[in-house]
Amino acid sequence: MLLLISFTNCKDYNPKKFESVKWKNASPREKGLMASDLVESKILIGKSKTEILELIGKPKDSSNINFHYLIEFGYMAPFHLDITFDKENNKAINAILLD
């Protein structure tokens, strides 16, 4: 039964190209479809906090060195897009997906 539920949740995963306008208005699930492209393209690396806010909007949670965005891939547990900033120049140095 669990295998069937997992398969049902995963079968609709169809990655999409990241688009800023769509991301800002997207559900966590829709963001999940664009998240891999966003991370793999490294579009966030080197950007300031202000530039990232303009590009993907306000994070769910943040600190002085991290932004966290809630996303979903259609699995049981949600994921986060985690962006880490350099302490000295406040530029993004890493963007990863965490479960």
C-alpha distances in whole Angstrom, upper triangle without the diagonal:
4,5,5,6,9,10,11,13,14,16,18,20,23,26,29,33,34,36,38,38,35,33,36,34,31,27,26,23,26,28,25,25,29,29,29,32,33,33,34,37,38,40,40,41,45,45,46,44,46,45,41,41,43,41,37,38,38,35,33,35,38,40,43,42,38,37,33,31,27,25,22,20,17,15,14,17,21,23,27,30,32,36,39,42,45,47,51,50,47,46,42,42,38,35,31,28,26,23
4,5,5,6,9,10,11,12,14,17,18,22,24,27,30,31,34,35,36,32,31,33,32,28,25,23,21,24,25,22,23,26,26,26,29,30,30,31,34,35,37,36,38,42,41,43,41,43,42,38,38,40,38,34,35,35,32,30,31,34,37,40,38,35,33,29,28,24,22,19,17,14,12,11,14,17,20,24,26,29,32,35,39,42,44,47,47,44,42,39,38,34,31,28,24,23,19
4,5,5,6,9,10,11,12,15,16,20,22,25,29,30,33,34,35,32,30,33,32,28,25,23,21,23,25,21,22,25,25,24,27,29,28,29,32,34,35,35,37,41,41,42,41,43,41,38,38,40,37,34,35,35,33,31,32,35,37,40,38,35,33,30,28,25,22,19,16,14,12,12,15,18,20,24,26,29,32,35,39,41,44,47,46,43,42,38,37,34,31,27,24,22,19
4,5,5,6,9,10,11,14,15,19,21,25,28,30,32,34,34,31,30,32,31,27,24,23,20,22,24,21,21,25,25,25,28,30,29,30,33,34,36,36,38,42,41,43,41,43,42,38,38,40,37,34,35,35,33,31,33,36,39,42,40,36,34,31,29,25,23,19,16,14,12,13,16,19,21,25,27,30,33,36,40,43,45,48,48,45,43,39,39,35,32,29,25,24,21
4,5,5,6,9,10,12,14,18,20,23,27,28,30,31,32,28,27,29,28,24,21,20,17,20,21,19,19,23,23,23,26,28,27,28,31,33,34,34,36,40,39,40,38,40,39,35,35,37,34,31,32,32,30,28,30,33,36,39,37,33,31,28,25,22,19,16,14,11,9,9,13,16,18,22,24,27,31,34,37,41,43,46,45,42,40,37,37,33,30,26,23,22,19
4,5,5,6,9,11,12,15,18,21,24,25,28,29,30,27,25,28,27,23,20,18,15,18,20,16,17,21,20,20,23,25,24,25,28,30,31,31,33,37,36,38,36,38,37,33,33,35,32,29,30,31,28,26,28,31,33,36,34,31,29,25,23,20,17,14,11,9,7,8,11,14,16,19,22,25,28,31,34,38,40,43,42,39,38,34,34,30,27,23,20,19,16
4,5,5,6,9,10,14,16,20,23,25,27,30,30,27,26,28,27,24,21,19,16,18,20,17,17,20,20,20,23,25,25,25,28,30,31,32,34,37,37,39,37,39,37,34,35,36,33,30,32,32,30,28,30,33,36,39,36,33,31,27,25,22,19,15,12,10,9,11,14,16,18,21,23,26,30,33,36,39,42,45,44,41,39,35,35,31,28,25,21,21,18
4,6,6,8,10,13,16,19,23,24,26,28,29,25,24,27,25,22,19,18,15,17,19,16,16,20,20,20,23,25,25,26,28,30,31,32,34,38,37,39,37,38,37,34,34,35,32,29,30,31,29,27,30,33,36,39,37,33,31,27,25,21,18,15,12,9,9,11,14,16,18,22,24,27,30,33,37,40,42,45,44,41,39,36,36,32,29,26,22,22,19
4,6,7,8,12,14,17,21,22,24,25,26,22,21,24,22,19,16,14,11,14,16,13,13,17,17,18,20,22,22,23,26,27,28,29,31,34,34,35,33,35,34,30,30,31,29,25,27,27,25,24,26,29,32,35,33,29,27,24,21,18,15,11,9,5,6,8,11,12,14,18,20,23,26,30,33,36,39,42,41,37,36,32,32,29,25,22,19,18,16
4,6,6,9,12,15,18,20,22,24,25,22,21,23,23,19,17,15,12,14,15,12,12,15,15,15,18,20,20,20,23,25,26,27,29,33,32,34,33,34,32,29,30,31,28,25,27,27,25,24,27,29,32,35,32,29,27,23,21,18,15,11,8,6,6,10,12,13,14,17,19,22,25,28,32,35,38,40,39,36,34,30,30,27,23,20,17,17,15
4,6,8,12,15,18,20,23,25,26,22,22,25,24,20,18,17,13,15,17,14,12,16,17,17,19,21,22,22,24,26,27,28,31,34,34,36,35,36,34,31,32,32,29,26,28,30,28,27,30,32,35,38,35,32,29,26,23,21,17,14,10,9,10,13,16,17,17,21,22,25,28,31,34,38,40,43,42,39,36,33,33,29,26,23,20,21,19
4,6,9,12,16,18,20,22,22,19,18,21,20,16,15,15,11,11,14,12,10,13,15,15,17,19,20,21,22,25,25,26,29,33,32,34,33,33,32,28,29,29,26,24,26,27,26,25,28,30,33,36,34,30,28,25,22,19,15,12,9,8,10,14,16,16,17,19,20,24,26,30,33,36,39,42,40,37,35,31,31,28,24,22,19,20,19
4,6,9,13,15,17,20,21,17,16,20,19,15,14,13,10,10,12,9,7,11,12,11,13,16,17,17,19,21,22,23,25,29,28,31,30,31,29,25,26,27,24,21,23,25,23,23,26,28,31,33,31,27,25,22,19,17,13,10,7,7,10,13,15,14,14,17,17,21,23,26,30,33,36,38,37,34,31,28,28,24,21,19,16,17,16
4,7,10,13,15,18,19,16,15,19,18,15,15,14,11,10,12,10,6,9,11,11,12,14,16,16,17,20,20,22,24,28,27,30,29,30,27,25,26,26,22,20,23,25,24,24,27,29,32,34,31,28,25,23,20,18,15,13,10,11,13,17,18,17,16,18,18,21,23,27,30,33,36,38,36,33,31,27,27,24,21,19,17,19,19
4,7,9,12,15,17,14,13,17,17,14,14,13,11,9,10,8,5,6,8,7,8,11,12,12,13,16,17,18,21,24,24,26,26,27,24,21,23,23,19,17,20,22,21,22,25,26,29,31,28,25,22,20,18,17,13,12,9,12,14,18,18,16,15,16,15,19,20,23,26,29,32,34,32,30,27,24,24,21,17,16,14,17,18
4,6,9,12,13,11,11,14,15,12,14,14,11,9,9,9,5,5,8,8,7,10,12,12,12,15,15,17,20,23,22,24,24,25,22,19,21,20,16,15,18,21,20,22,24,26,29,30,28,25,22,20,17,17,14,13,12,14,17,20,20,18,17,17,16,19,20,23,26,29,32,34,31,29,26,23,23,21,18,17,16,19,20
4,6,10,12,10,10,14,15,13,15,15,14,11,10,11,8,6,9,9,6,8,11,11,10,13,12,14,17,20,19,22,22,22,19,17,19,18,14,14,17,20,20,22,24,25,28,29,27,24,21,20,18,18,15,16,15,17,20,23,23,20,18,18,16,19,19,22,24,27,30,31,29,26,23,21,21,19,16,16,16,19,21
4,7,9,8,7,11,12,11,14,14,13,10,9,10,8,5,7,8,6,6,9,10,9,11,10,11,15,17,16,19,18,19,16,13,15,14,10,10,13,16,17,19,21,22,24,25,23,21,18,17,15,16,13,15,15,17,20,23,22,19,17,16,13,16,16,19,21,24,27,28,26,23,20,18,19,17,14,15,15,18,20
4,6,5,6,9,10,10,13,14,14,11,10,12,11,8,10,12,10,9,13,14,12,14,11,13,16,18,16,18,18,18,15,13,14,12,9,9,12,16,17,19,22,22,25,26,24,22,19,18,16,17,15,17,17,20,22,25,24,21,19,18,15,18,18,21,22,25,28,29,26,24,21,19,21,19,16,18,17,21,23
4,6,5,6,9,10,13,14,15,12,10,13,13,10,11,14,12,10,13,15,13,14,11,11,15,17,14,16,15,14,12,10,10,9,6,6,9,12,14,17,19,20,22,23,22,20,16,17,14,16,15,17,18,21,24,26,24,21,19,17,15,17,16,19,20,23,25,27,24,21,19,17,20,18,16,17,18,21,23
4,5,5,7,9,12,14,15,12,11,15,14,12,14,17,15,13,17,19,17,18,15,15,19,20,17,19,18,16,14,13,12,10,8,8,10,13,15,18,20,21,24,26,25,22,19,19,16,17,16,18,19,22,25,27,26,22,21,19,17,20,19,22,23,26,28,30,27,24,22,20,23,22,19,21,20,23,25
4,6,5,6,10,12,12,9,9,12,11,9,12,15,13,12,16,18,17,18,16,16,20,22,19,21,20,19,17,15,14,13,10,9,11,14,15,17,20,22,25,27,26,23,19,18,15,15,14,15,16,18,21,24,23,20,19,18,16,19,19,23,24,28,30,31,29,26,24,22,24,22,19,20,19,22,23
4,5,5,8,9,10,8,6,10,10,8,9,13,12,10,13,16,15,16,14,14,17,20,17,18,17,16,15,12,12,11,9,6,8,11,12,14,17,18,22,23,22,19,15,14,11,12,11,13,14,16,19,21,20,17,15,14,12,15,16,19,21,24,27,28,26,23,21,18,21,19,16,16,16,18,19
4,6,9,10,12,10,9,12,13,11,12,16,15,13,16,19,18,18,15,15,19,20,17,18,16,15,14,11,10,9,8,6,6,9,11,12,16,17,20,22,22,19,15,14,11,12,12,15,17,19,22,23,22,18,17,15,14,16,16,20,21,24,26,28,25,22,21,19,22,20,17,18,18,20,21
4,7,10,11,9,9,13,13,12,14,18,17,16,19,21,21,21,19,18,22,24,21,21,19,18,17,15,13,13,12,9,9,11,13,14,17,19,23,25,25,22,18,17,13,13,13,15,17,18,21,22,21,18,18,17,16,19,19,23,24,28,30,31,29,26,24,22,25,24,20,21,20,21,22
4,7,8,5,6,9,10,10,11,15,15,14,17,19,19,20,18,18,22,24,22,22,20,20,19,16,15,15,13,10,11,13,13,14,17,19,23,25,25,21,18,16,12,11,10,11,13,14,17,19,18,15,15,15,14,17,19,22,24,28,30,32,30,26,25,22,25,23,19,19,17,19,19
4,5,5,6,9,10,11,12,15,16,16,18,20,21,22,21,20,23,26,24,24,22,22,21,18,17,18,16,13,13,14,13,13,16,19,23,26,25,21,18,15,11,9,8,9,11,12,14,16,15,12,13,13,14,17,19,23,25,29,30,33,31,28,26,24,26,23,20,19,16,18,17
4,6,5,6,9,10,10,13,15,14,16,18,20,20,19,18,22,24,22,23,21,22,21,17,17,18,16,12,13,13,12,11,14,17,21,23,22,19,15,12,9,6,4,5,8,9,12,13,12,8,9,10,11,14,16,20,23,26,28,31,29,26,25,22,23,21,17,16,13,14,13
4,5,5,7,9,10,12,14,14,16,18,19,21,20,20,23,26,25,26,24,24,23,20,20,20,18,15,16,17,15,15,18,20,24,27,25,22,18,15,12,9,6,4,6,7,10,12,11,9,10,11,12,16,19,22,25,29,31,34,32,29,27,24,25,22,18,17,14,15,14
4,5,5,7,9,12,12,13,15,17,18,19,18,19,22,25,23,24,23,23,21,18,18,18,16,13,15,16,16,16,19,21,25,27,26,22,19,16,13,11,8,8,8,10,13,15,15,12,12,13,13,17,19,22,25,29,31,33,31,28,26,23,25,22,18,17,15,17,16
4,5,5,6,9,10,10,12,14,15,16,15,15,18,21,20,21,19,20,18,15,15,16,13,10,12,13,12,13,16,18,21,24,22,18,15,13,9,8,6,7,8,11,13,16,15,11,10,10,10,13,15,19,21,25,27,29,28,24,22,19,21,18,14,14,12,14,14
4,5,5,7,10,10,11,13,15,16,16,16,19,22,21,23,21,22,21,17,18,19,16,13,15,16,14,14,17,19,22,25,23,19,16,13,10,9,5,5,5,8,10,13,12,9,8,9,9,13,15,19,22,25,28,30,29,25,23,20,21,18,14,12,10,12,12
4,6,7,8,10,12,13,14,16,16,17,20,23,22,24,23,24,22,19,19,20,17,14,17,18,17,18,20,22,25,27,25,22,19,17,14,12,9,8,7,9,12,15,15,13,12,13,12,16,18,21,24,27,30,32,30,27,25,22,23,20,16,14,12,15,15
4,6,6,6,9,10,11,13,12,13,16,20,19,21,20,21,18,15,17,17,13,11,14,17,16,17,19,21,24,25,23,20,17,16,13,13,10,10,10,13,15,18,17,15,13,13,11,14,15,19,21,25,27,29,27,24,22,19,20,17,13,13,12,15,16
4,5,5,6,8,10,11,11,12,14,18,17,19,18,19,17,14,16,16,13,11,14,15,14,15,17,18,21,22,20,17,14,13,10,10,8,9,9,13,14,17,15,13,10,9,7,11,12,16,18,21,24,27,25,22,19,16,17,14,10,9,8,11,13
4,5,5,6,8,10,11,12,14,18,18,20,20,22,19,16,18,19,16,14,17,19,17,18,20,21,23,24,22,19,17,15,13,14,11,11,10,14,15,18,17,14,12,12,10,12,13,17,19,22,25,27,26,23,20,17,17,14,10,9,8,12,13
4,5,5,6,8,9,11,13,17,16,19,20,21,18,15,18,18,14,13,17,19,18,20,22,22,24,25,23,20,18,17,15,16,13,14,13,17,18,21,20,18,15,14,12,14,14,18,20,22,26,27,25,23,20,17,17,14,11,11,11,15,17
4,6,6,7,6,8,10,14,13,16,16,17,14,12,14,14,11,10,14,16,15,17,19,19,21,22,19,16,14,14,12,14,12,14,14,18,19,22,20,17,14,13,10,12,11,14,16,19,22,24,22,19,16,13,14,12,9,9,10,14,16
4,6,5,7,8,9,13,13,16,16,18,16,13,16,17,13,12,16,17,15,17,18,18,20,21,18,15,14,13,12,14,13,14,14,18,19,21,19,17,13,12,8,10,10,12,15,17,21,22,21,18,15,12,12,9,6,6,8,12,15
4,5,8,10,10,14,15,18,19,21,18,16,19,19,16,15,19,21,19,21,22,22,23,24,21,18,17,17,16,18,16,17,16,20,20,23,22,19,16,15,12,13,13,15,17,19,23,25,23,21,18,14,13,11,9,9,10,14,17
4,5,8,9,12,13,17,18,19,16,14,17,17,14,14,18,20,19,22,23,22,24,24,21,19,18,18,17,19,17,19,18,22,23,26,24,22,19,17,14,15,14,16,17,19,23,24,22,20,16,14,13,12,10,11,13,17,20
4,5,5,9,10,13,15,17,14,12,16,16,13,14,17,19,18,20,21,20,21,21,18,16,15,16,16,18,17,20,19,23,24,27,25,22,18,16,13,13,11,13,14,15,19,20,18,16,13,10,10,8,8,10,12,16,19
4,6,8,8,12,13,14,11,10,13,13,10,11,14,17,17,20,20,19,21,20,18,16,15,16,16,18,17,20,20,24,25,28,26,23,19,17,13,14,12,13,14,16,19,20,17,16,12,10,11,10,9,12,14,18,21
4,6,6,9,10,11,9,7,10,11,9,10,12,14,14,17,17,16,17,17,14,13,12,13,13,16,16,19,20,24,25,27,24,21,18,15,11,11,8,10,10,13,16,17,14,12,9,6,8,8,7,10,13,16,20
4,6,9,11,13,11,9,13,14,12,13,16,17,16,19,19,17,17,16,14,13,13,15,16,19,19,22,23,26,27,29,26,23,20,17,13,12,9,9,9,10,14,15,12,11,7,5,5,6,7,11,14,17,21
4,7,10,12,10,10,13,14,13,15,17,18,18,21,20,18,18,16,14,14,14,17,18,22,22,25,26,30,31,32,30,26,23,20,16,15,11,11,9,9,13,13,10,9,5,5,6,9,10,14,18,20,24
4,7,8,6,6,10,10,10,12,13,15,15,19,18,16,16,15,13,13,13,15,16,20,21,24,25,29,30,32,29,25,22,19,15,14,10,11,9,11,13,13,10,8,5,5,8,10,11,15,18,20,24
4,5,5,6,9,10,11,12,13,13,14,18,17,14,14,12,11,12,12,15,16,20,21,25,27,30,31,33,29,26,23,19,16,15,11,11,8,10,11,11,8,6,4,6,10,12,13,16,19,21,25
4,5,5,6,9,10,10,10,10,11,14,13,11,11,10,10,9,9,12,13,17,19,23,25,28,29,30,27,24,21,17,14,13,10,10,8,10,12,13,10,7,7,7,11,12,13,16,18,20,23
4,5,5,6,9,10,9,10,12,15,15,13,14,13,13,13,12,15,15,19,21,24,27,30,31,32,29,26,23,20,17,16,13,14,12,14,15,15,12,10,10,11,14,16,16,19,21,23,25
4,5,5,6,9,9,11,13,17,17,15,16,15,15,14,13,15,15,19,20,23,25,28,30,32,29,25,23,19,16,16,13,14,12,14,16,17,13,11,9,10,13,15,14,18,20,22,25
4,5,5,6,7,9,10,13,14,12,14,14,13,12,9,12,12,15,16,20,22,25,26,28,25,21,19,15,12,12,9,11,11,14,16,17,14,11,9,9,12,12,11,14,16,18,21
4,5,6,4,6,8,12,12,12,14,14,14,12,10,12,11,15,16,20,22,25,27,28,25,21,19,16,13,13,11,14,13,16,17,19,16,13,12,12,15,15,14,17,18,20,22
4,6,6,8,11,15,16,15,18,18,17,16,13,15,14,17,18,21,24,26,28,30,27,24,22,19,16,16,14,17,16,19,20,21,18,15,14,14,17,18,16,19,20,22,25
4,6,9,11,15,16,16,18,19,18,16,13,14,13,16,16,19,21,24,26,28,25,22,20,17,14,15,13,16,16,19,21,22,19,16,14,13,16,16,14,16,17,20,23
4,7,8,11,13,14,17,18,17,14,11,11,9,12,12,16,18,20,22,24,22,18,16,13,11,12,11,15,15,19,21,22,20,17,15,13,16,15,13,15,15,17,19
4,6,10,12,12,15,17,16,14,11,11,9,12,13,17,19,22,24,25,22,19,17,14,12,14,13,16,16,19,21,23,20,17,16,15,18,17,15,17,17,19,21
4,7,8,9,12,14,15,12,9,9,8,11,13,17,20,22,24,24,22,18,16,13,12,13,12,15,15,19,20,22,20,16,16,15,18,17,15,17,17,18,20
4,5,6,10,13,13,9,6,5,5,8,11,15,18,20,21,21,18,15,13,10,9,9,10,12,14,17,18,21,20,16,16,14,17,15,13,14,14,15,16
4,7,11,14,14,11,8,6,5,6,10,13,17,19,19,19,16,13,12,9,10,10,12,14,16,20,20,23,22,19,19,17,19,17,15,15,14,14,15
4,7,11,11,8,6,5,7,9,12,16,19,21,21,21,17,14,13,10,11,10,11,12,14,17,18,21,20,17,17,16,18,16,15,15,15,14,15
4,7,8,5,4,6,9,12,15,18,22,24,24,24,20,17,15,12,11,9,9,10,11,14,14,17,17,13,14,13,15,15,14,15,15,15,17
4,5,5,7,9,12,15,18,22,25,27,27,27,23,20,18,14,14,11,10,9,10,12,11,14,15,12,14,13,15,15,15,16,17,16,19
4,6,8,12,15,18,21,25,27,30,30,30,26,23,21,17,16,13,11,9,8,9,8,11,12,9,11,12,13,14,15,17,19,19,21
4,7,10,14,17,20,23,25,28,28,28,25,22,19,15,14,10,8,6,5,7,6,10,11,8,9,9,10,11,12,14,16,16,19
4,7,10,13,16,19,21,24,24,25,21,18,15,12,10,7,5,5,6,9,10,13,13,10,11,9,10,10,10,11,13,13,16
4,7,10,13,16,19,22,22,23,19,16,13,10,8,6,5,7,8,12,13,16,15,12,12,10,12,11,9,11,12,12,15
4,7,10,13,16,19,19,19,15,12,10,6,6,5,7,9,12,15,16,20,19,15,15,13,14,12,10,10,10,10,12
4,6,10,13,16,16,17,14,10,8,5,5,7,9,12,14,18,20,23,21,18,17,14,16,14,11,11,9,10,12
4,7,10,13,13,14,11,7,6,5,7,9,12,15,18,22,23,26,25,22,21,18,19,17,13,12,10,10,10
4,7,9,11,12,10,6,5,6,7,10,13,17,20,23,25,28,27,23,22,19,20,17,13,12,9,10,10
4,6,7,9,8,5,6,8,10,13,16,20,23,27,29,32,30,27,26,22,23,20,16,14,10,11,9
4,6,9,9,7,7,10,12,15,18,21,25,28,31,33,32,29,27,24,24,20,17,14,11,11,10
4,7,8,8,10,13,15,18,21,25,28,32,34,37,36,32,31,27,28,24,21,18,14,14,12
4,6,7,9,13,15,18,22,25,28,31,34,37,36,33,31,28,28,24,21,18,14,13,10
4,7,10,13,16,19,23,25,29,32,34,37,37,34,33,29,29,26,22,19,15,14,11
4,7,10,14,16,19,22,26,29,30,34,34,30,29,26,26,23,19,16,13,11,7
4,7,10,13,16,19,23,26,28,31,31,27,26,23,23,20,17,14,10,9,7
4,7,9,13,16,19,23,25,28,27,24,23,19,20,16,13,10,7,6,4
4,6,9,12,16,19,21,24,24,20,19,16,17,13,10,8,6,5,6
4,7,10,13,17,19,22,21,18,16,13,13,10,7,6,5,6,9
4,7,10,13,15,19,18,15,14,10,11,8,6,5,6,7,10
4,7,10,13,15,14,11,10,7,8,6,4,7,9,10,14
4,7,9,12,12,9,8,6,6,5,6,9,12,12,16
4,6,9,8,5,5,4,5,7,9,12,15,16,20
4,6,6,5,6,6,6,9,12,15,18,19,23
4,6,6,8,10,10,12,15,18,21,21,24
4,6,8,11,11,14,17,20,24,24,28
4,6,9,10,14,16,20,23,24,28
4,7,9,12,14,17,20,21,25
4,6,9,11,15,18,20,24
4,6,8,11,14,16,20
4,7,10,14,16,20
4,7,10,12,16
4,7,10,13
4,6,10
4,7
4
